[in-house]
Amino acid sequence: MADEQRLVDLAWRLEAQGYRDRAAENLKLAEEAQTPDVRERYRKIAQHYLELAEVQEQSAKQPAGRPGDH
C-alpha cells in the first residue's frame, strides 16, 4: 500500500511539473510576443498553469482530495 501511495504521489507531482513547464513555455512566448495584448494573454495563461500546479500539489498532500479515495 505504501508503494502504491508513493506512485500516486509521484504521478500527481509529475502532473504539477507538467503544468509548471507549460507556464514556462507561455512566459517565453510572452517575451517574444509582438504586441502588449498578446504578451498579456500569454502571461495570463502562464499564471493559470501555475495555479493549476499549486492546486495539484496541494491535492497530492491531502488524501481526501484524491479521486477514488471518497
Residue frames as a rotation matrix with the C-alpha (Angstrom) as fourth column:
MET 1
0.567 0.823 0.000 0.00
0.823 -0.567 0.000 0.00
0.000 0.000 -1.000 0.00
ALA 2
0.423 -0.478 -0.770 2.81
0.170 -0.793 0.586 2.44
-0.890 -0.379 -0.254 0.84
ASP 3
-0.668 -0.684 0.293 4.44
0.382 0.023 0.924 1.80
-0.639 0.729 0.246 -2.55
GLU 4
-0.152 0.712 0.685 1.15
0.971 -0.020 0.237 2.43
0.183 0.702 -0.688 -4.32
GLN 5
0.745 0.421 -0.517 0.73
0.565 -0.810 0.155 5.68
-0.354 -0.408 -0.842 -2.38
ARG 6
-0.079 -0.867 -0.492 4.24
0.131 -0.498 0.857 6.79
-0.988 0.004 0.154 -3.39
LEU 7
-0.707 -0.136 0.694 3.44
0.674 0.167 0.720 6.11
-0.214 0.977 -0.027 -7.03
VAL 8
0.359 0.899 0.252 0.23
0.919 -0.387 0.072 8.12
0.163 0.206 -0.965 -6.78
ASP 9
0.609 -0.203 -0.767 2.12
0.297 -0.839 0.457 11.00
-0.736 -0.506 -0.450 -5.13
LEU 10
-0.510 -0.860 0.027 4.76
0.280 -0.136 0.950 10.86
-0.813 0.492 0.310 -7.85
ALA 11
-0.387 0.446 0.807 2.12
0.917 0.096 0.386 10.93
0.094 0.890 -0.446 -10.57
TRP 12
0.702 0.686 -0.192 0.45
0.708 -0.701 0.083 13.97
-0.078 -0.194 -0.978 -9.02
ARG 13
0.326 -0.663 -0.674 3.78
0.112 -0.681 0.724 15.77
-0.939 -0.311 -0.147 -8.68
LEU 14
-0.664 -0.550 0.506 4.73
0.531 0.129 0.837 14.96
-0.526 0.825 0.206 -12.26
GLU 15
0.102 0.785 0.611 1.42
0.968 -0.220 0.122 16.37
0.230 0.579 -0.783 -13.44
ALA 16
0.790 0.128 -0.599 2.09
0.381 -0.869 0.317 19.53
-0.480 -0.479 -0.735 -11.42
GLN 17
-0.216 -0.947 -0.239 5.53
0.178 -0.278 0.944 19.79
-0.960 0.161 0.228 -13.02
GLY 18
-0.455 0.142 0.879 3.91
0.887 0.164 0.432 19.49
-0.083 0.976 -0.201 -16.44
TYR 19
0.683 0.728 0.062 1.75
0.727 -0.685 0.032 22.50
0.066 0.023 -0.998 -15.57
ARG 20
0.515 -0.571 -0.640 4.84
0.097 -0.703 0.705 24.42
-0.852 -0.425 -0.306 -14.49
ASP 21
-0.532 -0.710 0.461 6.57
0.520 0.155 0.840 23.52
-0.668 0.686 0.287 -17.76
ARG 22
-0.011 0.625 0.781 3.59
0.974 -0.171 0.150 24.83
0.227 0.762 -0.606 -19.73
ALA 23
0.842 0.265 -0.469 3.67
0.423 -0.864 0.271 28.02
-0.334 -0.427 -0.840 -17.68
ALA 24
-0.020 -0.942 -0.334 7.35
0.149 -0.333 0.931 28.49
-0.989 -0.031 0.147 -18.54
GLU 25
-0.524 -0.112 0.845 6.60
0.821 0.198 0.535 27.95
-0.227 0.974 -0.012 -22.24
ASN 26
0.458 0.798 0.392 3.89
0.851 -0.520 0.065 30.60
0.256 0.304 -0.918 -22.14
LEU 27
0.680 -0.303 -0.668 6.14
0.209 -0.793 0.572 33.06
-0.703 -0.529 -0.476 -20.33
LYS 28
-0.467 -0.865 0.185 8.74
0.389 -0.013 0.921 32.56
-0.794 0.502 0.342 -23.06
LEU 29
-0.255 0.473 0.843 6.08
0.949 -0.044 0.312 33.18
0.184 0.880 -0.437 -25.70
ALA 30
0.767 0.540 -0.346 5.05
0.614 -0.774 0.155 36.33
-0.183 -0.332 -0.925 -23.82
GLU 31
0.139 -0.817 -0.560 8.61
0.168 -0.538 0.826 37.62
-0.976 -0.209 0.062 -24.03
GLU 32
-0.762 -0.489 0.424 8.64
0.428 0.111 0.897 37.02
-0.485 0.866 0.125 -27.78
ALA 33
0.161 0.938 0.308 5.17
0.926 -0.036 -0.375 38.44
-0.340 0.346 -0.875 -28.48
GLN 34
-0.568 -0.391 0.725 4.93
0.735 -0.637 0.232 41.45
0.371 0.664 0.649 -30.75
THR 35
-0.177 0.593 0.786 2.05
-0.119 -0.805 0.581 43.26
0.977 0.009 0.213 -29.08
PRO 36
-0.779 -0.105 0.618 1.16
-0.595 -0.186 -0.782 44.08
0.197 -0.977 0.083 -25.47
ASP 37
0.242 0.955 0.172 -2.22
-0.970 0.239 0.033 42.35
-0.009 -0.175 0.985 -25.78
VAL 38
0.590 -0.080 -0.804 -0.64
-0.243 0.931 -0.271 39.08
0.770 0.355 0.530 -26.87
ARG 39
-0.553 -0.833 -0.012 2.03
-0.164 0.123 -0.979 39.35
0.817 -0.540 -0.205 -24.15
GLU 40
-0.515 0.428 0.743 -0.67
-0.857 -0.234 -0.459 39.81
-0.023 -0.873 0.487 -21.54
ARG 41
0.587 0.755 -0.291 -2.65
-0.769 0.633 0.091 36.81
0.253 0.170 0.952 -22.82
TYR 42
0.209 -0.597 -0.774 0.40
0.010 0.793 -0.609 34.56
0.978 0.119 0.172 -22.61
ARG 43
-0.772 -0.491 0.404 1.14
-0.355 -0.194 -0.914 35.84
0.527 -0.849 -0.024 -19.09
LYS 44
-0.062 0.840 0.539 -2.43
-0.996 -0.013 -0.093 35.09
-0.071 -0.542 0.837 -18.01
ILE 45
0.689 0.247 -0.682 -2.22
-0.411 0.908 -0.086 31.60
0.598 0.339 0.726 -19.46
ALA 46
-0.298 -0.884 -0.359 1.08
0.008 0.374 -0.927 31.06
0.955 -0.279 -0.104 -17.63
GLN 47
-0.672 0.099 0.734 -0.48
-0.716 -0.339 -0.610 32.23
0.188 -0.936 0.298 -14.37
HIS 48
0.443 0.896 0.003 -3.37
-0.887 0.438 0.149 29.83
0.133 -0.068 0.989 -14.89
TYR 49
0.455 -0.346 -0.820 -0.95
-0.052 0.909 -0.413 26.91
0.889 0.230 0.396 -15.33
LEU 50
-0.669 -0.726 0.161 0.93
-0.174 -0.058 -0.983 27.93
0.723 -0.685 -0.087 -12.18
GLU 51
-0.277 0.669 0.690 -2.33
-0.961 -0.176 -0.215 27.96
-0.023 -0.722 0.691 -10.25
LEU 52
0.700 0.510 -0.501 -3.17
-0.562 0.825 0.054 24.50
0.441 0.244 0.864 -11.58
ALA 53
-0.073 -0.822 -0.564 0.24
0.036 0.563 -0.825 23.25
0.997 -0.081 -0.011 -10.48
GLU 54
-0.755 -0.190 0.628 -0.31
-0.552 -0.333 -0.764 24.64
0.355 -0.923 0.147 -7.00
VAL 55
0.230 0.922 0.311 -3.74
-0.973 0.228 0.044 23.02
-0.031 -0.313 0.949 -6.71
GLN 56
0.591 -0.065 -0.804 -2.31
-0.283 0.917 -0.282 19.74
0.755 0.394 0.524 -7.96
GLU 57
-0.477 -0.856 -0.201 0.47
-0.024 0.241 -0.970 19.81
0.878 -0.458 -0.136 -5.37
GLN 58
-0.575 0.347 0.741 -1.96
-0.817 -0.300 -0.493 20.68
0.051 -0.889 0.456 -2.58
SER 59
0.538 0.820 -0.193 -4.26
-0.819 0.563 0.110 17.85
0.199 0.099 0.975 -3.64
ALA 60
0.189 -0.562 -0.806 -1.33
-0.109 0.803 -0.585 15.43
0.976 0.199 0.090 -3.55
LYS 61
-0.800 -0.540 0.262 -0.82
-0.263 -0.077 -0.962 16.31
0.539 -0.838 -0.081 0.11
GLN 62
-0.433 0.742 0.511 -4.46
-0.822 -0.093 -0.561 15.62
-0.369 -0.664 0.651 1.02
PRO 63
-0.969 0.022 0.246 -5.61
0.089 0.960 0.266 12.01
-0.230 0.280 -0.932 0.65
ALA 64
-0.143 0.990 -0.008 -9.26
0.456 0.059 -0.888 13.12
-0.878 -0.131 -0.460 0.72
GLY 65
0.178 0.173 -0.969 -8.59
-0.571 -0.784 -0.244 15.23
-0.802 0.597 -0.041 -2.37
ARG 66
-0.818 -0.554 -0.155 -7.62
-0.461 0.470 0.753 12.25
-0.344 0.687 -0.640 -4.48
PRO 67
0.019 0.832 -0.555 -10.10
-0.951 0.186 0.247 10.73
0.309 0.523 0.794 -6.87
GLY 68
0.140 0.141 -0.980 -11.32
-0.163 0.980 0.117 7.35
0.977 0.144 0.160 -5.69
ASP 69
-0.795 -0.510 -0.330 -10.49
0.246 0.227 -0.942 7.96
0.555 -0.830 -0.055 -2.01
HIS 70
-0.456 0.692 0.559 -14.03
-0.777 -0.616 0.130 9.01
0.434 -0.375 0.819 -1.03
